Amino acid sequence: MADTALRFLALGIALLVLGFALGGWDVARSSYITQEGWVEGQPVPFSHQHHVSDDGIDCRYCHTSVEEGPHAGLPPTHTCMSCHSQIWTGAKPLAPVRESFRIGEPMRWQRVSQLPDYVYFDHSIHINRGVGCVECHGRVDQMPLTWRAEPFQMQFCLDCHRDPAARLRPPDLVTRMEPLGWSEEQARSFGRRVMAKHDIDPKLLDNCGICHR
């Protein structure tokens, strides 16, 4: 009898441990942890949908260093005021922008796509090899308020590093949000040519030291 009870107790403990492990796995990949789909509060309700889709402003107009360095960069206030000193000059939601420009202090934007400090990521190498903005940031042209489109967990990066061909496009189309209209084979064929041109080897990309330095 005691032996049976011990067996049931051991089984119960094993199931409990397994339940906690599976639950922890699910929690770690939940939107609560990854913040995928969450809208970050900003000092101004900035709409990418309006600026990108309605006004046709290219990503690089505001994110000026995205082709040249590791960081995409956030626009200084004078970039905003280059338009808003002439249009919507008295709009109440833009009061923080005008005040920032008046006192010469930058806006305190909250990063939506922030990576952990222990992850190194270089925007320029991805942009110059033809990885489109939409691959990581989603359809920002359809976001009235900006949210995180992808989980930015390690598996997300590895999936691309291990099979980059279908995700590469001509460099002059990296900021285009709409689908290119290519079939999967067309996309892969173009991607393989880019990989051959730049000696991109997925085996070398599957290396911890690339992102963790």
C-alpha positions as CSV (number, residue, x, y, z in Angstrom):
1,M,0.0,0.0,0.0
2,A,2.8,2.4,1.0
3,D,4.7,1.4,-2.2
4,T,1.7,2.3,-4.4
5,A,1.2,5.6,-2.6
6,L,4.9,6.5,-3.2
7,R,4.5,5.6,-6.9
8,F,1.5,7.9,-7.2
9,L,3.3,10.6,-5.3
10,A,6.3,10.3,-7.6
11,L,4.0,10.4,-10.7
12,G,2.2,13.4,-9.3
13,I,5.5,15.3,-8.7
14,A,6.7,14.3,-12.2
15,L,3.5,15.6,-13.8
16,L,3.7,18.8,-11.7
17,V,7.3,19.4,-12.9
18,L,6.3,18.7,-16.5
19,G,3.4,21.1,-16.2
20,F,5.5,23.9,-14.8
21,A,8.1,23.3,-17.6
22,L,5.5,23.4,-20.3
23,G,3.8,26.4,-18.7
24,G,7.1,28.3,-18.5
25,W,7.7,27.5,-22.2
26,D,4.4,28.9,-23.2
27,V,4.7,32.0,-21.0
28,A,8.2,32.7,-22.4
29,R,6.8,32.8,-25.9
30,S,3.6,34.6,-25.0
31,S,2.9,38.1,-26.2
32,Y,3.0,39.2,-22.5
33,I,6.8,38.4,-22.6
34,T,7.6,39.2,-26.2
35,Q,5.3,42.2,-26.3
36,E,4.4,41.2,-29.9
37,G,1.4,43.2,-31.0
38,W,1.6,45.6,-28.1
39,V,1.4,49.4,-28.6
40,E,4.1,51.4,-26.8
41,G,2.9,54.7,-25.3
42,Q,4.5,57.7,-26.9
43,P,4.7,61.5,-26.1
44,V,2.8,62.1,-29.4
45,P,0.4,59.7,-31.0
46,F,2.5,59.2,-34.1
47,S,0.9,57.4,-37.0
48,H,3.2,55.5,-39.4
49,Q,0.1,54.7,-41.4
50,H,-0.6,58.4,-42.1
51,H,3.1,59.4,-42.8
52,V,4.0,56.3,-44.8
53,S,0.8,55.3,-46.5
54,D,-1.0,58.5,-46.9
55,D,1.9,60.9,-47.3
56,G,4.4,58.5,-49.0
57,I,7.3,59.4,-46.7
58,D,10.2,56.9,-47.1
59,C,11.5,55.2,-43.9
60,R,14.9,56.7,-44.5
61,Y,13.6,60.3,-44.2
62,C,13.2,59.9,-40.5
63,H,15.5,56.9,-39.8
64,T,18.5,58.5,-41.5
65,S,21.3,56.2,-40.3
66,V,19.7,52.9,-41.2
67,E,21.8,52.4,-44.3
68,E,25.1,53.5,-42.7
69,G,25.3,52.1,-39.2
70,P,23.9,49.6,-36.6
71,H,21.1,51.9,-35.5
72,A,18.2,53.1,-37.6
73,G,18.1,56.3,-35.6
74,L,15.2,58.3,-34.3
75,P,14.4,61.6,-36.0
76,P,15.4,64.8,-34.3
77,T,12.6,67.3,-33.6
78,H,13.7,69.6,-36.5
79,T,12.9,66.7,-38.9
80,C,9.3,66.8,-37.6
81,M,9.2,70.6,-37.7
82,S,10.4,70.7,-41.3
83,C,6.7,69.8,-42.1
84,H,4.9,70.8,-39.0
85,S,6.2,74.4,-39.0
86,Q,3.9,74.7,-42.0
87,I,1.1,72.3,-41.6
88,W,-0.9,71.4,-38.5
89,T,0.9,74.2,-36.8
90,G,-1.6,74.6,-33.9
91,A,-2.6,70.9,-33.5
92,K,-2.9,70.2,-29.8
93,P,-1.5,66.6,-30.1
94,L,1.7,68.1,-31.6
95,A,2.3,70.5,-28.7
96,P,5.1,68.3,-27.2
97,V,6.9,68.5,-30.6
98,R,6.7,72.3,-30.7
99,E,7.8,72.5,-27.1
100,S,10.8,70.2,-27.8
101,F,11.8,72.4,-30.7
102,R,11.4,75.6,-28.7
103,I,13.6,74.5,-25.8
104,G,16.0,72.5,-27.9
105,E,15.5,69.2,-26.0
106,P,14.9,65.9,-28.0
107,M,11.6,64.1,-27.8
108,R,11.5,61.1,-25.5
109,W,10.3,58.5,-27.9
110,Q,9.9,54.9,-26.5
111,R,11.6,52.3,-28.7
112,V,9.1,49.7,-29.9
113,S,11.6,47.2,-31.4
114,Q,14.2,47.4,-28.7
115,L,16.6,44.4,-28.5
116,P,18.3,43.2,-25.2
117,D,21.6,44.7,-24.5
118,Y,23.4,41.4,-25.0
119,V,22.3,41.2,-28.6
120,Y,24.2,43.0,-31.4
121,F,22.3,43.9,-34.5
122,D,23.5,46.0,-37.4
123,H,20.7,47.6,-39.5
124,S,23.1,48.6,-42.3
125,I,24.3,45.1,-43.2
126,H,20.7,43.9,-43.4
127,I,19.5,46.8,-45.4
128,N,22.4,46.7,-47.8
129,R,22.0,43.0,-48.5
130,G,18.3,43.5,-49.3
131,V,16.4,42.6,-46.1
132,G,13.2,44.6,-46.2
133,C,12.1,46.7,-43.3
134,V,8.8,44.8,-43.4
135,E,10.5,41.5,-42.5
136,C,11.1,42.7,-38.9
137,H,8.8,45.7,-38.4
138,G,5.8,44.4,-40.2
139,R,3.3,46.6,-42.2
140,V,4.0,49.9,-40.4
141,D,2.2,51.6,-43.2
142,Q,-1.0,50.0,-41.7
143,M,-0.3,51.0,-38.1
144,P,-2.1,54.1,-36.8
145,L,-0.1,53.5,-33.6
146,T,3.1,51.5,-33.8
147,W,3.3,48.1,-32.3
148,R,5.9,45.3,-32.2
149,A,5.2,43.1,-35.2
150,E,7.5,40.2,-34.4
151,P,8.6,38.5,-31.1
152,F,12.3,39.3,-31.7
153,Q,13.3,36.1,-29.9
154,M,16.4,34.2,-31.0
155,Q,14.4,31.7,-33.0
156,F,13.0,34.5,-35.2
157,C,16.5,35.6,-36.1
158,L,17.8,32.1,-36.6
159,D,15.0,31.2,-39.0
160,C,16.1,34.0,-41.3
161,H,19.8,33.3,-40.9
162,R,19.3,29.6,-41.8
163,D,17.2,30.3,-44.8
164,P,17.7,33.9,-46.0
165,A,17.0,33.4,-49.7
166,A,13.3,34.1,-49.8
167,R,13.6,37.2,-47.6
168,L,16.0,39.2,-49.8
169,R,15.0,41.8,-52.3
170,P,16.6,44.6,-54.4
171,P,18.2,47.2,-52.2
172,D,16.0,50.0,-53.8
173,L,12.9,48.1,-52.6
174,V,13.9,47.5,-48.9
175,T,11.5,50.2,-47.6
176,R,8.6,49.1,-49.7
177,M,5.9,47.8,-47.5
178,E,3.6,46.1,-50.0
179,P,4.4,42.5,-51.2
180,L,6.6,42.5,-54.3
181,G,4.2,40.1,-56.1
182,W,6.9,37.5,-56.6
183,S,6.2,33.8,-56.4
184,E,8.2,31.9,-53.8
185,E,10.5,30.4,-56.5
186,Q,11.1,33.9,-58.0
187,A,12.0,35.3,-54.5
188,R,14.3,32.4,-53.8
189,S,16.0,32.6,-57.2
190,F,16.7,36.3,-56.7
191,G,17.8,35.6,-53.1
192,R,20.2,32.9,-54.2
193,R,21.8,35.4,-56.6
194,V,22.3,37.9,-53.8
195,M,23.8,35.3,-51.6
196,A,26.2,34.3,-54.3
197,K,27.2,37.9,-55.0
198,H,27.9,38.7,-51.3
199,D,29.2,35.2,-50.3
200,I,26.4,34.7,-47.8
201,D,26.7,31.3,-46.3
202,P,23.8,30.2,-44.0
203,K,26.2,27.9,-42.2
204,L,28.3,30.9,-41.2
205,L,25.2,32.9,-40.2
206,D,24.2,30.2,-37.8
207,N,26.9,31.3,-35.4
208,C,26.3,32.6,-31.8
209,G,29.2,35.1,-32.1
210,I,27.4,37.1,-34.8
211,C,24.8,38.5,-32.5
212,H,26.3,37.7,-29.0
213,R,29.7,39.4,-28.8
